[in-house]
Amino acid sequence: MPDTHLLRHIDRFVELDGLRRELVPFYSEIGRPSIDPELLVRMLIVGYCFGIRSERRLCEEVHLNLAYRWFCRLGLDGEVPDHSTFSKNRHGRFRDSDLLRRRHCQLKQGWYASSVGGAAARAGKSFARL
């Protein structure tokens, strides 16, 4: 992936250490294994930055796009979650946690605090200067 790719710049600010510890109360000891919370958050960042609103489309894009796979730490053979599983985890598991809001604020602060050569990233309906 080129050094100038937007996701390389964003990756510098994404620190998800301790994420699993923070979310232990939201995961069950029984049943099928759930989506890795770091993968879920990284996929949400990709969707946010590139204007991918549909969870189905986001899962398809992460499956096909090598830059997205790199950012999500999936490699070439990593499994992308099914869109319905992704959606259920996003809407259900983190409803009572302010984790996503806090991580979003940290990421925005990192973006605005840096000067990454003037690249622009789509952020919702506005553009954030990186």
C-alpha atoms as a printed R data frame, in Angstrom:
    type eleno elety resid chain resno       x       y      z
1   ATOM     1    CA   MET     A     1   0.000   0.000  0.000
2   ATOM     2    CA   PRO     A     2   1.420   3.422 -0.881
3   ATOM     3    CA   ASP     A     3   2.784   5.605  1.909
4   ATOM     4    CA   THR     A     4   0.385   8.350  0.845
5   ATOM     5    CA   HIS     A     5  -2.789   6.253  1.212
6   ATOM     6    CA   LEU     A     6  -5.320   7.763  3.610
7   ATOM     7    CA   LEU     A     7  -5.585   4.581  5.690
8   ATOM     8    CA   ARG     A     8  -1.837   4.604  6.361
9   ATOM     9    CA   HIS     A     9  -2.167   8.094  7.822
10  ATOM    10    CA   ILE     A    10  -5.201   7.139  9.886
11  ATOM    11    CA   ASP     A    11  -3.525   3.964 11.152
12  ATOM    12    CA   ARG     A    12  -1.016   6.129 13.021
13  ATOM    13    CA   PHE     A    13  -3.811   7.402 15.276
14  ATOM    14    CA   VAL     A    14  -5.805   4.224 15.772
15  ATOM    15    CA   GLU     A    15  -4.721   2.742 19.082
16  ATOM    16    CA   LEU     A    16  -7.020  -0.052 20.099
17  ATOM    17    CA   ASP     A    17  -4.904  -1.435 22.920
18  ATOM    18    CA   GLY     A    18  -7.118  -2.462 25.799
19  ATOM    19    CA   LEU     A    19 -10.234  -2.554 23.639
20  ATOM    20    CA   ARG     A    20 -10.945  -6.202 24.427
21  ATOM    21    CA   ARG     A    21 -10.488  -5.613 28.189
22  ATOM    22    CA   GLU     A    22 -12.891  -2.690 28.024
23  ATOM    23    CA   LEU     A    23 -15.542  -4.760 26.293
24  ATOM    24    CA   VAL     A    24 -15.382  -7.954 28.375
25  ATOM    25    CA   PRO     A    25 -18.777  -7.244 30.009
26  ATOM    26    CA   PHE     A    26 -20.436  -7.171 26.574
27  ATOM    27    CA   TYR     A    27 -19.256 -10.648 25.482
28  ATOM    28    CA   SER     A    28 -20.615 -14.024 26.568
29  ATOM    29    CA   GLU     A    29 -18.510 -16.994 27.634
30  ATOM    30    CA   ILE     A    30 -20.863 -19.399 25.869
31  ATOM    31    CA   GLY     A    31 -22.049 -19.728 22.277
32  ATOM    32    CA   ARG     A    32 -20.279 -19.082 19.009
33  ATOM    33    CA   PRO     A    33 -17.211 -16.868 18.925
34  ATOM    34    CA   SER     A    34 -18.052 -13.250 18.226
35  ATOM    35    CA   ILE     A    35 -16.456 -10.685 15.929
36  ATOM    36    CA   ASP     A    36 -13.156  -9.353 17.187
37  ATOM    37    CA   PRO     A    37 -13.976  -5.875 18.547
38  ATOM    38    CA   GLU     A    38 -10.836  -4.417 16.967
39  ATOM    39    CA   LEU     A    39 -11.956  -5.677 13.550
40  ATOM    40    CA   LEU     A    40 -15.416  -4.216 14.110
41  ATOM    41    CA   VAL     A    41 -14.036  -0.780 15.027
42  ATOM    42    CA   ARG     A    42 -11.532  -0.768 12.159
43  ATOM    43    CA   MET     A    43 -14.286  -1.672  9.694
44  ATOM    44    CA   LEU     A    44 -16.463   1.132 11.068
45  ATOM    45    CA   ILE     A    45 -13.588   3.576 10.567
46  ATOM    46    CA   VAL     A    46 -13.231   2.445  6.938
47  ATOM    47    CA   GLY     A    47 -16.963   2.914  6.377
48  ATOM    48    CA   TYR     A    48 -16.931   6.336  7.996
49  ATOM    49    CA   CYS     A    49 -13.886   7.612  6.117
50  ATOM    50    CA   PHE     A    50 -14.970   6.375  2.702
51  ATOM    51    CA   GLY     A    51 -18.693   7.108  2.977
52  ATOM    52    CA   ILE     A    52 -19.825   3.481  2.957
53  ATOM    53    CA   ARG     A    53 -23.177   3.601  4.726
54  ATOM    54    CA   SER     A    54 -24.474   0.124  4.010
55  ATOM    55    CA   GLU     A    55 -23.129  -2.589  6.287
56  ATOM    56    CA   ARG     A    56 -23.614  -5.147  3.512
57  ATOM    57    CA   ARG     A    57 -21.555  -3.006  1.131
58  ATOM    58    CA   LEU     A    58 -18.925  -2.338  3.801
59  ATOM    59    CA   CYS     A    59 -18.393  -6.072  4.318
60  ATOM    60    CA   GLU     A    60 -18.153  -6.578  0.536
61  ATOM    61    CA   GLU     A    61 -15.675  -3.702  0.155
62  ATOM    62    CA   VAL     A    62 -13.467  -4.939  3.002
63  ATOM    63    CA   HIS     A    63 -13.527  -8.395  1.432
64  ATOM    64    CA   LEU     A    64 -12.347  -7.062 -1.966
65  ATOM    65    CA   ASN     A    65 -10.174  -4.008 -1.249
66  ATOM    66    CA   LEU     A    66  -6.579  -4.794 -0.249
67  ATOM    67    CA   ALA     A    67  -6.061  -1.439  1.483
68  ATOM    68    CA   TYR     A    68  -9.148  -2.017  3.631
69  ATOM    69    CA   ARG     A    69  -7.987  -5.555  4.432
70  ATOM    70    CA   TRP     A    70  -4.569  -4.207  5.445
71  ATOM    71    CA   PHE     A    71  -6.104  -1.584  7.723
72  ATOM    72    CA   CYS     A    72  -8.420  -4.187  9.300
73  ATOM    73    CA   ARG     A    73  -5.446  -6.556  9.863
74  ATOM    74    CA   LEU     A    74  -7.080  -9.307  7.807
75  ATOM    75    CA   GLY     A    75  -4.268 -10.180  5.416
76  ATOM    76    CA   LEU     A    76  -5.196 -12.023  2.237
77  ATOM    77    CA   ASP     A    77  -6.966 -14.944  3.871
78  ATOM    78    CA   GLY     A    78  -8.663 -13.335  6.886
79  ATOM    79    CA   GLU     A    79 -12.396 -13.852  7.160
80  ATOM    80    CA   VAL     A    80 -14.642 -10.814  6.805
81  ATOM    81    CA   PRO     A    81 -17.748 -11.111  8.988
82  ATOM    82    CA   ASP     A    82 -21.133 -11.600  7.390
83  ATOM    83    CA   HIS     A    83 -23.051  -8.325  7.129
84  ATOM    84    CA   SER     A    84 -25.869  -9.532  9.396
85  ATOM    85    CA   THR     A    85 -23.428 -10.617 12.108
86  ATOM    86    CA   PHE     A    86 -21.568  -7.324 11.754
87  ATOM    87    CA   SER     A    87 -24.818  -5.357 12.060
88  ATOM    88    CA   LYS     A    88 -26.047  -7.316 15.061
89  ATOM    89    CA   ASN     A    89 -22.763  -6.762 16.885
90  ATOM    90    CA   ARG     A    90 -22.616  -3.064 16.044
91  ATOM    91    CA   HIS     A    91 -26.185  -2.274 17.045
92  ATOM    92    CA   GLY     A    92 -26.586  -4.664 19.948
93  ATOM    93    CA   ARG     A    93 -23.287  -5.253 21.644
94  ATOM    94    CA   PHE     A    94 -22.154  -1.659 22.007
95  ATOM    95    CA   ARG     A    95 -25.517   0.000 22.649
96  ATOM    96    CA   ASP     A    96 -24.808   0.372 26.376
97  ATOM    97    CA   SER     A    97 -21.167   1.327 25.884
98  ATOM    98    CA   ASP     A    98 -19.910   4.763 24.871
99  ATOM    99    CA   LEU     A    99 -16.823   3.107 23.379
100 ATOM   100    CA   LEU     A   100 -17.562   3.964 19.747
101 ATOM   101    CA   ARG     A   101 -18.223   7.622 20.578
102 ATOM   102    CA   ARG     A   102 -14.990   7.907 22.584
103 ATOM   103    CA   ARG     A   103 -12.905   6.204 19.867
104 ATOM   104    CA   HIS     A   104 -14.466   8.440 17.233
105 ATOM   105    CA   CYS     A   105 -13.529  11.552 19.233
106 ATOM   106    CA   GLN     A   106  -9.950  10.298 19.698
107 ATOM   107    CA   LEU     A   107  -9.598   9.652 15.976
108 ATOM   108    CA   LYS     A   108 -10.935  13.096 15.050
109 ATOM   109    CA   GLN     A   109  -8.545  14.768 17.515
110 ATOM   110    CA   GLY     A   110  -5.633  12.903 15.957
111 ATOM   111    CA   TRP     A   111  -6.690  13.930 12.464
112 ATOM   112    CA   TYR     A   112  -7.018  17.592 13.301
113 ATOM   113    CA   ALA     A   113  -3.818  17.677 15.356
114 ATOM   114    CA   SER     A   114  -1.678  16.350 12.538
115 ATOM   115    CA   SER     A   115  -0.535  17.819  9.288
116 ATOM   116    CA   VAL     A   116  -0.484  14.931  6.871
117 ATOM   117    CA   GLY     A   117   0.253  16.713  3.635
118 ATOM   118    CA   GLY     A   118  -3.173  18.274  3.095
119 ATOM   119    CA   ALA     A   119  -5.079  15.103  2.191
120 ATOM   120    CA   ALA     A   120  -8.836  15.398  2.569
121 ATOM   121    CA   ALA     A   121 -11.060  12.654  3.951
122 ATOM   122    CA   ARG     A   122 -14.796  12.473  3.558
123 ATOM   123    CA   ALA     A   123 -16.382  12.588  6.994
124 ATOM   124    CA   GLY     A   124 -20.147  12.287  6.757
125 ATOM   125    CA   LYS     A   125 -21.408  15.299  4.803
126 ATOM   126    CA   SER     A   126 -18.306  17.401  5.426
127 ATOM   127    CA   PHE     A   127 -14.623  17.110  4.636
128 ATOM   128    CA   ALA     A   128 -11.961  16.851  7.316
129 ATOM   129    CA   ARG     A   129  -8.534  18.249  6.501
130 ATOM   130    CA   LEU     A   130  -5.760  15.785  7.363
